[in-house]
Amino acid sequence: MKEIYLDHAATTYVREEVRQAMSKYYSEEFGNPGSFHTIGLRAKEALAEAREKVRKLINAGREHEIIFTGSGTESINMAIKGVAAANKDKGKHIVTSKIEHEAVLETCYYLEKREGFEVTYLDVDRYGQVNPEDLKKAIRDDTILISIMYANNEIGTIQKIKELAEIAKEHKIYFHTDACQAGGTLDIDTQNLGVDLMTINGSKIYGPKGVGLLYKKMSVKMHPLIHGGGQENGMRSGTENTASIIGFAKALELAQSEREEENKRLLHLREKLVDGIKEKVPKVMLNGHPTERLPNNANITILDVEGEAMMLYLNEYGICTSSGSACTSLSLDPSHVILAMGLPYEVAHGTLRFTLGKRTTEEEIDKVLEVLPGIVQSLRRISPVNLTLEEVQK
């Protein structure tokens, strides 16, 4: 049975071009970039080339604005905790949204409970977007950081980052965006977006796992999380993971160079999937913004059945999908993202997330449309719930 992978928001495979770029840095060019002998200096040069490549791709001003980390989560923690620690003399108020990734939310919860910070969690509209006027109202004299994600990992909704960042700039507040889901599909020009800090990771762009990036504008005052040998311009100590950084830079380069053409292909497949499900399965709704969303994301609610049950049945056909974020897959709690949009628990529990990728084909979409209606029909026969779209959308 052929496996069909439709969970690219959770992680992606490593592209062959990326693997090849990385390979020699494991056993041939294995030197420590901090060493001053020939082998170490070659690794240092390769690291510098990767940093410069990334700097150009995101249009950062200087090489020191690129900080390589061990993951997107570490990058987010560094941005939020680092800015909080370095600027608490100016204020202890942070603004974020209710639909952020857990890496942002849990970090904010920590700062509230352990460090005495106050955090405002902005509401979103029915499509999962932050209203810029709500951000303006939330800003206080002691606000030091705003963190709003670029594109949501569950519903795919894209935020008005440029407009939100401009509000932060007008009030002289640092603005951070979690762009992990956006790195391969959206514009990541930091000057165009107007952000002060930006997070990207490798595993969402067909690069290696265990590597991430934090863009930090030189003017941002921030303390490091990890102390030691002073690598990454003193912001992230520890011997650099040269191979993974090389792979990350290559993956980002490929993703950005191909994104316009690939986005068109993915959009076509996504629309075929969404339209096909709506045609073949009654009582279906698309979650998130209908147009301002990632081209590969289809977050679908099918009423009267549980998302986890549908996911497990699909898995029996070799179709790999999810019912929400992979980072919370062990939790039985409904999606905080769906609930934040004002939808009831029944909608959150009946959600499937399909996220398409480079290997996704028309035939694979056809297979989903072939087996999903029968799965839903079987599950609805034993379901005690019988809702209407009017009930959940009012």
N, C-alpha and C positions, 0 to 999 in steps of 0.2 A: 504494500500500500504506500503510495507516494504521500509524503508529508507536505502539507501546505502551511507555510508560516505567514501568519497575518498578525504579528505582535511586534512590529518593528519599533513601536514606542517604548517597549521594554528594553530591547537591545537589538543590535544588528550584527551580522557576520562581519569578519574582517575581509575586505576586498583583497584580491590577489596582488594588485599593484601595491597596496599598503604592506602586505606581508613581505613582499620582495624588498621593499624599501627598508624594512626593519631587520631583515634576516641577518645581515652581516654584523649588526651591532650586538648580537648575542655571543658569538664565538670568535669573530675576527677582530672587529674594532670594538673591543670590550672595555676599553680603558675608562678610568674615572675622569670625568671632565675637570676635576679639581687638581689632578696630578700635573706636574710640570715636565714630565718626560714626553717623548715623541708620541707614544701610544695614547697617553692622556690628552695631549694637545690636539690630536686628531679628533678625539671624541668631543672636546670642547668646541672645535671648529664646526663639527656637524651639528652640535646643539645650537650654536650661534646662527647657523644657516636656517635651522628649523624655526628658531625664534623670529628671525627676520621675515621668513615666509609667512608666518602667522600674523606678524605685525602689519604686513602689507595687505593681507586678506581682510583684516578687520579695520584697516586704516587707523591704526594706533599711531600716536605721535612719536614715541621713542621705544626702543627695545626693552627698557626696564619696566615698561607698562605691561609687559607680558609675563605672567607668573604661572609656571606649570605646576600642577597639583596632582594628587592621586585619584581624583574623581570630581564629578560635579558637586557632590555633597560636600566634599572638603572645601571646594572653591566657595560655595555658598556660606558655609560656616566661617571661612576666613573673611569674607566680605562683611558679613553682618556682625560677627563677634569682634573682628578686627577694628571696624569703624566705631563700634560701640565703646570698646576699651579706650580708643585713642581720643574720643570726642565727648566723653561723659562730663567733662568740665563745662561743655557748652549746653548740654541737655541730655535727657534720658528718655526721649520719646521717638518711637519708630512707627512708620506707617507701612502696612502691607495689605494684601487682600485675603479674603476667606478661601480662595481657590488655589492658593500656592501649593507647590510640592511640599511634602512633609519635611524636606531638608530646611526649607525656610520656616515653616510653621513651628517645628520642634525647636529650632534655634531661637525663635522669638519667645516661645514658651519658657525656655531655659533662662533667657535674659529677664523675663518678668519674675520668675520664681526665685532665681538665685542672685540676680544682680540689681534688682530694684528698678528695672526699666518699665516704662508703660508702652504698650503697643496698641495701635488702632488697626483693626481688621476691617477693611472696607467691604461693603456689600457689592455684589455684581448684579447685573440685570438678568433677564430670563435667558439671554444668550451667553452669559458668562463674561461679560465685559464690564470693566471698571468705568464709571462715569467720571470724567475729568473734574466736573464740578464737585463731586464728593471728595475727591482728593484735595481740592482747594480748601474745602471746609474742614478737613481733618488736620491740616497743617497748623502747628502751634509754634510759639516762640522758641520752645525747647526741642523741636523736631530736628534730628540730626541725620536721619536716613529714611529713604523710601525704597522699598523693594517690591517690584511688580514683575511677574513673569511675562516673557515675550509671547509665548504660545503655550496653551495648557496641554499637559501630557495626557489628560483623560479625554477631554471633549474637543481638543484641537483649536479652540477659539484663540484668535490673535488679538492682542491688546493694542491700543493706540499709544505705543511706547514713545514715539517722538513727541506727541502732545503732552503726555504725562511727564516725560523728562524735562520738557520746557517749563512746566509748572514748577518742578523742583529747582531748576536753575534760577527762575525768577525769585525764589525764596532763599537761594544760596544753601540748598540742602543737597546732600549727595544722593544720587539715584543709581540703584543697582537693578539689573534685570537678569533673571534666570533664563538663558537662551538655549538650554540644552536641547529642547525639541525643535528649535529654529535653525540650528547650525547648518543643516543640510538643505533647507528649503527657502529660507527667508534672507533678506538683506541684513548683513551683520556689520555694516559700516558704522563704527562707533561714533564717527563725527556726524554722520547723517542722522543717526538715532539720538545723539546728544546725551548718551549715558556716561556716567562716571565709572561704573563698575559693571562687568558683564561676565557671566559664567557660561562655559560650553564644556561638554565632555566628549570623549572619543567613542564611546560605545553606541552612541545614537547616530553616528555619521559614517558607519562602516570602517571605523578604526578600532584600535585595541581597547579593551576594558582596563580600568585601573589608571587612567590618565585623564586629566582635566585641565582647564585653563581659567584663570581669573585675569581679566583685563582690569587694570587699576590705573586710572588717570594719575599722572605724576602729582597733581595738586591734592589728591585725596590723602588725608591723614589717617593712617591705619597701622595697627600693631600686628605683628605676626602671631600665629597660633603655635607654631613649632619652632623651637630654638635649638641652635647647635652650631654647625659649621658656617652658617651665613650664606648658603646657596640661594639662588633666585633673588639676588640683590638684597639679601638679608630677610626676605619675606617668607621663605619656606625652606628651612634647613633640611638637609638629608641629601645623600648622593642622588643625583638626577637619574631618572629612569630613561636613559638615552634612547633605547630602542623604541619604547612606547611614545616618547615625544616626537621622534622622527616619524613614526606611524601616524600619530595624531595630525601632524602638520600636512602630511601627504593626503590623508583622508579629507581634511578640511579643504585643501586645495582642489581635489577632485570634486567634492560635493558642491562647492561654490561655482566651479567652472561648468558643471553639468546641470545646475538646478533649474534653469528656465525650461530646458527641453524635458527634463525628467518630471518636473511639476505638471506639465501638460499631459504627459502619459499617465501619471498617477491620478490626476483629476478625472480623466476619462474613465479609468477603472473604478475609482471611488463612486462616481455618479452611476455607473452601471450597477454596482453593488447596492447602493442605497435605493435606486429606483426599482431594482429587481426585488429587493426584500419588501418594499412597500406594495409592489404589485402582487406578490405571491403570499404575503402574510398579513392578515388583518390586524388592526390596532397596533400600529408601529409609529414611532416618532423619532426624529433625528435630534440629538442633543447638541447644544452649542450653536454658534452662529451659522446661518445657512450658507454664507459666502465668505465671510472673513474668518477662515479657518485653514488649518494645514491641509494641503492637497491630498495627503494620504490617510487622513483620519476620518473614520465613520463611527461615531458613538451612537448606538441604536438602543432604544428601549422597546422591548416587546412586552406588552402588558399581559398580566396573569401568569407569568412564568418567571423563575429566578434565573438571573444571569449565570450564576455558577453552574446550575444544572445544564443550561444550554451549552456552556463552555465545555463541560465534561462530555456531553454527548457528541459535540463536534470533534472533540479530541479522539473519540473512538473511530471517526472517519479520517483521522490524520490531519485535521484542520486545527491549527494552533492559534488561539485568540485569547482574549482576556475579558474580565468583567470590570476592569478598572486599572489602577496603577499596579505594576508588578511589585512595587516597594511595599504595598499593603495587602498583598494577595493572601496572607495568612489570617487577616482580620475578617471577621464576619460582619463588621459594621458597614452600613451603606456608605456610598461615596460621599465624602464631604463636599465635593465639587457639585454634584447633582443637587444635593440638599441646599447648597448656597444659592443656587439659581431659583430657589423657591418651589422646586418640585417635590412631591411627597415621597415618603419612604418606598412606596410600591414601585415608583419609577426608578429610584436608585437601585433597588434590588433586582430589577428586571433588565439591567443594562449589559450590553455586549460592546466591547471596543475592538473594532477591526482597524489595524494600522498596516497599510500596504508598503511594499518596498521594491527595490531594484529588480528582484527576481519574480515579482508577482506578475502573473499572466492572465489573459482573458479566460483561459481554460480553468484556471484556479477559481476565478470569480464564478464561473459557470458551475463549478462543483459545489461551492457554498450555496448557491441559489437552488441547486438540485436537492441538497440534503436538509437544509435548514427548515423549510416549511413542514416536512414530516416530523422533525424533532419538536417543533413548536406545537404541532397538532397533538402529538403524544403527551407532552407535558401538560397541555391545557385540559386534557381529559381528566387528569387527576388533581387539577388545581382547584382549591376552594375559593379562589379569587375570580371575580368577573367584573372588571372595570371597563369604562369607556374612555375614549380620548378626551371627550368633553369634561369628564370628571377631573382628570389629572391636569388639564391645561387651563382650567378656569382661574 
